[in-house]
Amino acid sequence: MSSSDSTKSPSEEIPGLTNERTTEYKWIVNSARPITLSVFSTLLLALSGFFILSATAQQLDNPDLIQSFPAGEGPAGLAFDGTNIWVCNYSGARGTVTKLRASDGVIVDTIGVGGYPYRCCFDGANVWMTLIENNQVVKLQASDGTILGRFPVGNSPEGIVFDGANIWIANYGSPSLTELRASDGEVIGTFPVQPGPTGLAYDGANIWFTAPGALGVGKLRASDGTLLGFWTVGTYPEGVLFDGAKIWVANNNDNTISILKPTGQYFGTLRAGQGPVSLAFDGTQVWVTNFLSNQVTAYRKRSGAVAKIYKVEDNPDDILFDGTSIWVSNRGSGTVSKITRTAQ
């Protein structure tokens, strides 16, 4: 994934945080103990690492446009095919996937797949999704929703990611990662990992996975599945993201975001909202869903400063960027939110 840092200085004013220049911040870089600094000192130090915004300073931002569109029951995973948003509806007896037009949120199709669809990804032509109950992944043709195949994987598959040639699946109940050839679903390999793998990300050469039961994040070489390392992060890590330079991990139970260098070296920790789950990158900011506080938070990639906090609907789960807008699945509301900024 290619990306570029913001050209703005970390000391520039953050939209929606009107008290930024008079509020104190907490800054953590390679230290387990928060150090309270004045905002002036923090801004000078922010060039060398991330800092944490005090919870009392966080204010809800007013976006230029925030829209809500109905999906199915318990919308969870999201994928974008270049034109449409695909939503895995985790709840409900039938198990469906909803296809919405990204331009206006109109439902184009609803497809029954069964088995509690949870997370999904796009391979350039097809949408793949994990079915937790059936221990399968399903491959749908994005153009018309035709089911092209069902492929067995490990127990309780959750996270899924495409590496440019193959599909990787995190088998929470096995515990292992399964690699499938995207062209035909053939199993290339199954690789044992730490307990309860959940979230997946691809950095261009390696697959990163979260393991909530082991309180850490691991790194496998995509070419042969070799485990290259495993590092402890926060409590119950779920989502993981590569922003082009660093690895971001959402720690659900302690309400933090861990930042690692691609080598696995610890870089910093940020405070999140309540129950952070999933992450997305828009080229400048990293966005995080906060499942229990019904908010999404955007952090500046370069400084780690909180740029925006938006109120969405109930239990925001997955999140993605479609090149223009941020989409959020609200599992408790049966909707997806679309956040669009027309002014930065």
C-alpha positions in Angstrom: 0.0 0.0 0.0 1.4 3.3 -1.0 0.8 6.4 1.2 2.1 9.8 1.9 2.4 11.7 5.1 0.5 14.9 5.7 2.5 18.0 4.7 1.1 19.9 7.6 3.0 20.5 10.8 1.9 18.5 13.8 1.4 21.8 15.6 -1.3 22.9 13.2 -4.8 23.2 14.6 -6.9 20.0 14.5 -10.5 20.5 13.2 -13.2 20.1 15.8 -10.8 20.4 18.9 -11.3 24.0 19.8 -9.4 23.8 23.1 -6.3 22.2 21.5 -3.8 25.0 22.4 -4.8 25.3 26.1 -5.5 21.6 26.9 -2.9 19.3 28.5 -1.9 16.1 26.8 -0.5 12.8 27.9 2.4 11.5 25.8 3.7 8.0 25.8 6.7 6.9 23.8 8.6 3.8 24.9 7.4 4.2 28.4 4.8 2.4 30.5 4.1 5.6 32.6 2.1 8.5 31.1 3.9 11.8 31.5 1.6 14.9 31.6 3.1 17.7 29.5 1.9 21.2 28.5 0.6 21.4 25.0 3.5 23.5 24.0 6.0 20.9 25.1 4.0 18.1 23.6 4.0 19.8 20.2 7.7 20.1 20.3 8.1 16.4 21.3 5.5 15.1 18.9 8.0 15.1 16.0 9.7 12.1 17.6 6.7 10.0 18.5 3.0 9.7 19.3 1.1 11.4 22.1 -2.1 10.6 23.9 -5.0 13.0 24.0 -6.6 13.4 27.4 -10.1 12.0 27.5 -11.5 15.3 28.9 -10.2 17.1 25.8 -11.9 15.0 23.2 -14.8 16.7 21.5 -17.2 15.4 18.8 -16.5 16.8 15.4 -19.2 18.0 13.0 -18.5 16.4 9.6 -19.5 18.2 6.4 -21.7 15.2 5.6 -22.6 12.0 7.6 -25.3 9.7 6.1 -26.9 6.4 7.3 -28.1 3.6 5.1 -29.9 0.4 6.0 -28.0 -2.9 5.6 -29.0 -6.3 7.0 -29.1 -7.8 10.5 -25.9 -7.2 12.5 -23.7 -5.7 9.8 -20.1 -6.5 10.4 -17.4 -6.8 7.7 -17.0 -4.4 4.9 -15.3 -4.5 1.5 -15.2 -2.0 -1.5 -15.0 -3.2 -5.1 -14.4 0.1 -6.7 -18.0 0.9 -7.2 -20.0 -0.8 -4.4 -19.8 -1.4 -0.7 -20.3 -5.0 0.4 -21.6 -5.6 3.9 -21.5 -9.0 5.8 -24.6 -9.2 7.9 -23.5 -11.4 10.8 -26.9 -11.8 12.5 -30.1 -13.4 11.2 -30.9 -17.0 10.3 -30.4 -16.6 6.6 -26.9 -15.1 6.6 -26.8 -12.4 4.0 -24.4 -10.0 2.2 -25.7 -6.6 1.2 -24.3 -4.7 -1.8 -24.8 -0.9 -1.7 -23.8 1.6 -4.4 -21.1 3.7 -2.8 -22.2 6.9 -4.6 -25.6 7.1 -2.9 -26.0 4.1 -0.5 -28.8 2.5 -2.6 -29.1 -1.3 -2.0 -28.2 -3.0 -5.3 -28.5 -6.6 -4.1 -28.9 -8.8 -1.1 -27.4 -12.3 -1.4 -28.0 -15.3 0.9 -24.8 -17.1 1.9 -25.6 -18.6 5.3 -23.3 -19.4 8.1 -22.9 -16.0 9.9 -20.8 -14.0 7.4 -18.3 -12.0 9.4 -15.4 -10.3 7.4 -14.9 -9.8 3.7 -12.3 -8.6 1.2 -12.1 -7.9 -2.6 -9.5 -9.5 -4.9 -10.0 -7.2 -7.9 -12.9 -9.2 -9.4 -14.5 -11.2 -6.5 -15.6 -10.7 -2.9 -14.6 -13.2 -0.4 -16.2 -13.6 3.1 -15.7 -15.8 6.1 -18.6 -17.9 7.4 -17.9 -18.5 11.1 -20.6 -21.1 11.6 -19.8 -23.2 8.5 -16.0 -23.0 8.8 -15.9 -21.8 5.2 -15.1 -18.9 3.0 -17.4 -18.0 0.1 -16.3 -16.4 -3.2 -18.9 -14.1 -4.9 -18.5 -12.6 -8.4 -18.7 -8.9 -7.6 -20.4 -8.0 -10.9 -23.5 -9.9 -10.3 -23.3 -11.7 -6.9 -23.0 -15.2 -8.3 -21.6 -17.6 -5.8 -18.5 -19.1 -7.4 -17.4 -21.4 -4.6 -17.4 -22.4 -1.0 -14.1 -23.5 0.5 -13.4 -25.2 3.8 -10.9 -23.6 6.1 -10.2 -23.9 9.8 -12.6 -23.5 12.8 -14.5 -20.2 13.2 -12.8 -18.2 10.5 -12.8 -14.5 11.2 -10.3 -12.1 9.5 -9.6 -12.3 5.8 -7.2 -10.4 3.5 -5.9 -10.5 -0.1 -2.2 -10.3 -0.7 -2.4 -9.7 -4.5 -2.4 -13.4 -5.4 -3.9 -15.4 -2.5 -6.5 -15.1 0.2 -5.5 -15.4 3.9 -8.0 -16.4 6.6 -7.6 -16.2 10.4 -9.1 -19.4 11.9 -10.0 -18.2 15.5 -10.9 -21.7 16.7 -8.1 -23.8 15.2 -5.8 -21.7 15.8 -4.1 -21.2 12.4 -4.0 -19.1 9.2 -5.1 -20.7 5.9 -3.8 -19.5 2.6 -6.0 -20.1 -0.5 -5.2 -19.5 -4.1 -7.6 -16.7 -5.2 -8.0 -18.1 -8.7 -9.6 -21.4 -7.7 -9.7 -21.6 -3.9 -7.1 -24.3 -3.7 -5.5 -24.6 -0.2 -1.8 -23.5 -0.5 -1.0 -24.0 3.2 -2.3 -23.9 6.8 0.1 -22.4 9.3 -0.2 -22.8 13.1 -0.1 -19.6 15.0 -0.8 -18.3 18.5 -4.3 -18.8 20.1 -7.3 -17.1 18.6 -6.1 -15.3 15.5 -8.6 -12.6 14.5 -7.5 -9.6 12.5 -5.3 -9.6 9.4 -3.3 -7.1 7.5 -0.8 -7.3 4.6 2.2 -5.0 4.4 3.4 -5.9 0.9 5.5 -8.9 1.9 4.1 -10.2 5.2 0.8 -11.1 6.8 0.2 -9.6 10.3 -2.4 -11.2 12.6 -3.8 -10.4 16.0 -4.1 -13.1 18.7 -6.4 -11.8 21.5 -5.8 -14.9 23.6 -2.0 -14.4 23.5 -2.3 -10.6 23.9 -0.1 -10.0 20.9 0.4 -9.5 17.2 2.4 -11.9 14.9 4.1 -11.6 11.5 4.2 -14.4 8.8 6.2 -14.2 5.6 3.6 -14.4 2.9 5.8 -16.2 0.4 6.2 -19.4 2.6 4.2 -18.9 5.8 7.2 -18.7 8.1 6.5 -17.1 11.4 8.9 -14.2 11.7 7.9 -12.9 15.1 5.3 -12.3 17.8 5.0 -9.2 20.0 2.9 -8.4 23.1 0.6 -5.4 22.7 -2.4 -4.4 24.7 -5.3 -6.4 26.1 -7.4 -8.3 23.6 -6.0 -7.0 20.3 -8.5 -7.3 17.4 -8.0 -5.1 14.3 -4.6 -4.6 12.7 -3.5 -2.2 9.9 -0.5 -1.3 7.9 -0.3 2.4 7.0 2.6 2.1 4.6 5.1 2.7 7.4 3.9 1.3 10.7 1.6 -1.3 12.1 -1.4 -0.2 14.1 -3.3 -2.5 16.5 -6.7 -1.9 18.2 -6.7 -3.3 21.8 -10.3 -3.8 22.6 -10.2 -4.4 26.3 -7.9 -1.7 27.4 -9.1 1.0 25.0 -5.7 1.7 23.4 -4.0 1.6 20.0 -0.5 0.1 19.9 1.9 1.3 17.2 4.8 -1.0 16.0 7.5 -0.5 13.5 7.6 -3.2 10.7 10.4 -4.9 12.6 8.0 -5.4 15.5 9.8 -2.8 17.6 7.4 -0.8 19.9 6.8 2.8 18.8 4.0 4.2 20.9 0.5 3.8 22.4 -2.5 6.0 21.9 -5.7 6.2 23.9 -8.8 5.1 22.0 -12.5 5.3 22.7 -14.4 2.4 24.4 -13.9 -1.0 22.8 -11.7 -0.2 19.7 -12.2 -2.9 17.0 -11.2 -2.1 13.4 -9.0 0.4 11.6 -8.8 2.1 8.2 -6.3 4.4 6.5 -7.2 7.3 4.2 -3.7 8.3 3.2 -3.3 10.9 5.9 -5.2 9.6 8.9 -5.9 6.3 10.7 -9.5 5.7 11.6 -10.7 3.5 14.5 -14.2 2.2 15.4 -15.0 2.3 19.1 -17.7 -0.4 19.5 -18.9 0.5 23.0 -18.8 4.4 22.7 -20.5 4.5 19.3 -17.8 6.7 17.9 -15.1 6.6 15.3 -11.8 8.4 16.0 -9.3 9.7 13.3 -5.6 10.0 14.2 -3.0 11.9 12.3 -0.6 9.4 10.9 2.5 11.5 11.4 1.9 12.8 15.0 -0.7 10.5 16.4 -2.9 13.5 17.4 -6.6 13.0 17.5 -7.9 14.8 14.4 -11.6 14.0 14.5 -14.1 12.1 16.6 -17.5 11.3 15.1 -20.6 10.0 16.7 -22.1 7.2 14.6 -24.8 4.6 15.4 -24.9 1.6 17.7 -21.8 -0.6 18.0 -19.6 0.5 15.1 -17.6 -2.6 14.0 -15.7 -2.6 10.7 -14.5 0.5 8.8 -13.0 1.2 5.3 -12.0 4.1 3.0 -13.4 4.1 -0.5 -11.1 6.9 -1.8 -13.5 9.6 -0.9 -15.5 8.6 2.2 -15.2 6.6 5.3 -17.8 3.7 5.7 -18.7 2.2 9.1 -20.8 -0.9 9.8 -23.1 -0.3 12.9 -23.8 -3.8 14.1 -26.3 -2.8 16.7 -28.4 -0.5 14.4 -28.5 -2.6 11.2 -27.0 0.3 9.3 -23.8 1.6 7.7 -22.6 5.2 8.1 -20.9 7.2 5.4 -18.7 10.1 6.5 -17.6 12.5 3.9 -15.5 15.7 4.4 -15.8 18.4 1.8 -13.5 20.7 3.7 -10.3 19.7 5.6 
